Every structure is written in structure tokens, then in C-alpha cells.
Amino acid sequence: MLSWWRALRILAVLNICLWLAVSYFGPVSGFRGALQLALSGVYVLVCAYRSAFPRVDLERLVVVDTRLSSIFLGRAAATVAEICFALQLGLLVHQLGEHAGLPWVQMAAWTVPVCMVVAQGFCWHSVLTLNHITQAVESLLWAVGFSWMAALMAIIAIDSSGWVNALAIFAVLGSACFVAYVLSVDVPMYWRRYQHGRARGQTYMPLTQGAHDAWHRRVQSGSWAAWKADALWLTPYFSVGVWISIAIVCVPAG
């Protein structure tokens, strides 16, 4: 457990250094390049913070029992970061749609972040009420957003060539892998937790009580058994997710 946590912190430092290298030496130009860099910067910093103070929201599980590990605070930071990442994805589809000369794809691109922003509402509902079913819905909405992005990228791939075509194909494959992961790992995990809660007669909190609970209650544990299920998604989230966010910054603007 401690080795995993140490690896997350080292990775966080390396990711910040990578973002700084891209900001200083990368091919960032124009307003859209600066916007992508700023959005990525928020995501990288929040992931670094969450790597230093890992938590599992509904279980109120933390590694370090400190106010910086507050479930409410961590979820608020994650919400901002995930919206920034969603906007990055929408802007990426918009950019590639412009390169491919597909204005309707550029307009449709903004459906991608909309799905992911709506998902935040379901996430907050699950965090405040302790109901895992809305956490499963959140994951499904992310899967819907990535599925739509894959469809738009496939259209771009058909109507483009060169690096735009190659990047669009890569995005289709990456999105498909993410959707498969969500449907095979995340959603079943939350569904099992929901069923387990119902089996033991769990009662769900009102939103106001849940907000107070999320701000104050923390269950500290250094046991790998307590963390291993969530480490399966936390690890790629703080590594591959961050690398994708930084890589998007380097995509040429239209």
C-alpha cells in the first residue's frame, strides 16, 4: 500500500515537470493552444493533489487523516479538474474537425463535454447520499461521452489524411478502450457496492447531512485490501489520464 502511494507521489512530481516542459518548450501557440495549456495545468495540479492525498469518496477512505484529505474538498477539486479535461476533449474534436473541414463535427464536438459535466451532478449525488447507483450512472455518462467522441473521430478519420487521420484513429481506439474499461470494471464495481449496501439495509443520507459528513468524516486506512479495488482506476487516472491531457496541448490549432 505504501509503495503504491509513494509511486503516485513520484508520478505527480514527474507529471508536473512534464507539463512545465511542454509549457516552456512545446509547440503551444495562439489562444486555443494557451487555453489547452491552462486547462491541462488545472488537471495536472489537481491530480497531483489527489495523488498526495488519495481518497475513496463514498467509503470516506483516506490514507492521511488531515483536512486536505477532506472528501468534500477533494471532490470539489476533482469536479473542476474533470470539467477542464472534458473541455480539452471537446476542444480537441473541434480542432480536428476544423482541420478536416467538417463544421458540423465542430458543432457536435461540444456534446462530449456536456455529457461529462452532467456526470458531475450524479457524482455529487452519490458522494453526498452514499448511493453507489448514481456513481454507476456517472461512469456510464463518461462512457457515453467517449463513445460519442469515438464516433466523431471516426468521421474525421474518414475525411482526413496525414497526422489528422492518424490522431483521429488513435483517439477512436483510445476511446473504445476507455469505454470497454468503464463497462467491464467501473460500472460492475459500483453496482456490486450498491447491491451490497441494499443487502445490509444501508440508508442514504439527505444532501445537507451528506455534505457535512463528506467535509468532516474520514476513515484512515493503510491496508492494501481496502484500496486495491479503487487503485485499479486511480492509477491509470493519475498517469495515463494526465499524459493524455498534456499530449492534447501539443495538437496544432486549426
N, C-alpha and C positions, 0 to 999 in steps of 0.2 A: 504493500500500500504506500509506504513512504517513498519507495523507489519510483512508483508511478507519479506521485505528487511532485517529487524532485524533477522528474523528466518534464512535467508540464511547465514548471517554472523556468527551467532552462530553455525550453522551446519558446516560451513567451518572450524571453530576452532576445533570442535569436530572431524571432519574428519582428520585433520592434526594430532591430538593427537592419533587417531586410527591407522593411518599409522605409526607413531613413535612407538607405542606399538607393532605393527606387526614386525617392523624392529628390535626391540630390543629383543622381546620375542617370536616371531613367528617362525614357522618351515622353515626358509629360509636357503637353503644350495646349494652349487655348483654354477656354472656360470649361469645356467638358472634361479635359484632362485634369484640371485643377479640382473640379467637383468630384471626379472619381477618386482622386488622391485624398481629398478631405473625408469622403465617405469611408474609404478604406482605413484611414487613420483612426476614425472612431471605432470601427470594428476591431482593428488590431489592438487598440488600447483596452477596450472592454474585455476582449478575450484574454489579454494578459492579466487583467484584474481578476477575472474569473478563474484563471489558472492558479493564481496565487491564493485565492480563497474559494476553492471548489464547494459546490453545494448541490443538493438534490431537493428541488423545491417542495414537492408535496410531502415528502418524508421529513422535511426540515433538517436534512442531514448536512453536516459541515465537517470539515477537517479541523479548523481552528475556531474556537468559540470566542469570537470577537464581533464587535458591531459592524466591522467591514464584511463579515460573513452573513449579515442580515439577509434573510430570504427576500424580503421586500426590496431592499436596496439592490441586491444582485439581479432580481427580476426586472427592476426598473432600468438598470444599466443594459441588461440583455435586450430589452424591448427596443431601446434606442439603437443599439448595435445591429439588431436583426432588421430593423426598418432601413437602416443605412445600407446593409448588404442587399436587401430586396431592391432598393433603388439602384444600386450598382448593376444588378442583373437586368432590370428594366432598361436602364440606360445603355447597357451592352447590346441588347437586342435592337434597340433604337439605332445605335451606331452602325451595327452590321446591316440593318435594314436600309439605312441610308447608302452605305457602300454598294449594296446590291440593287439600288434603285427601286425599292419596294415601299412606297409611302404608307400603304395600308398596314404593312407589318410594323412600321414605326408607330402607328397609332395603336395597334393591338398590343404592342410591347408593354404598355402600362398596366395591362391586366395582370401581368406577372407579379409586380409588387403589391397590387391591390389584394390579391389572394393572401399574400404573406402578412400584410398589415391587418387584414381581418382575422388571420390566425392568432395575432397577438391578443385580441379580445378573448378568444376561447382559452388561451394560455392563462391569462389573468384570472378568468373564472375558475379554472382548475386550481390555481395556486391559492386563491382565497377561500374556496369552498372545500378543497381537498378531494374533489371529484375527478378521478382519473379519466372518465369518459370524455370530458371536454379537452383533456390533454391529447387523447387519441384523435379527436376532431382537429385539433391544431396541427398535428402531424399530417393528417390527411389533406388539409388545406395547403401545406407546404408541398405535398406530393402533387396536388392539382396544379399549383403554380409552376412547378418544374416540368410537369407533363405538357402544359401549355407552352412553356419556353422551348421544350424539345420540338414541339410541332412547328413553332415559328422558325426555329433554327433549321429544321429540315427543309422548310420552304426556301429559306435564304441559301442553303447549300445547293439546292436545285438550280437557283437562279444566279449563281455567282461562280467565281473561279479564283484561283490563286490562294492567297493566305486567308481571304474571307471564307472561301469554301472549306478550307482545312479547319479553320477555327469553328465554323458552324457545325461541321461533322463531329469535332471533338466535343462541342457543347451538347450535341444530341446524345452522344454516348455517355458523357458525364451525367447529364440529367437523368437518363434512363437508369444508370447505376444507382443514383440517389433515390429515385422513386422505388426501385426494387428493394433497396435497403430499408427505407421507411416502412414499406408494406410488409416486409418479412421480419423486421427486428423491432422498430419503434412501436408501431401500432399494436402488434400482438403483446408486447411487454406491458403497455398501458392498459390493454384490455384485460390481461391477466390480473393486474393490480386492481382494476375496477371490480372484477368478479370476486377477488379475494376480499375486498372491502365489504361487498354485499354479503358474502358468506358469513363474515363475522359481525354483521349488523352495524357497520360503520354509519355514523350520522354525519351529515355535511354541514359545514359552518355557514352562517349568514355572512354576507360580504364584509360588513363592518367588523364583525368579530374575527373573520379571517384575515383582514388587513392588520389588525392588532397582533394576532398570532404570528403572522408572517414577519412582522417587524421585530418581535421580541423572542419568539421561541426558536431555539437551535438545539439539535441533537448531535453532539460531537461524537465522532467515531473514527478510529484509525484502522478498523477491521476491513480487510480486503473483501470479505464475504458481503459486507454491507454496500460496497462500492462497485463491485465487479460488473454488475448488470449495466449500470449507468456509465461506467468507464468505457463501455463498448461504443457509446455515441459521443461522450465527452472528448475522447482522444482524437478522433478524426475532425470533430468540430473545431478544436483548438489548433489543429495542424493543417489538414487539407483545406478546410474552410477558409482559414486565414491566407493560405498560399493562393487560393483562387481569387480572393478579394484583392490581394496585392498584384496578381498577374493581370487582372482586369484593367488596372491602372495603365498598363503598358500597351493596351489596344489603341491603335491610331484612331483619332476622332475623324468623323466624316467630313 
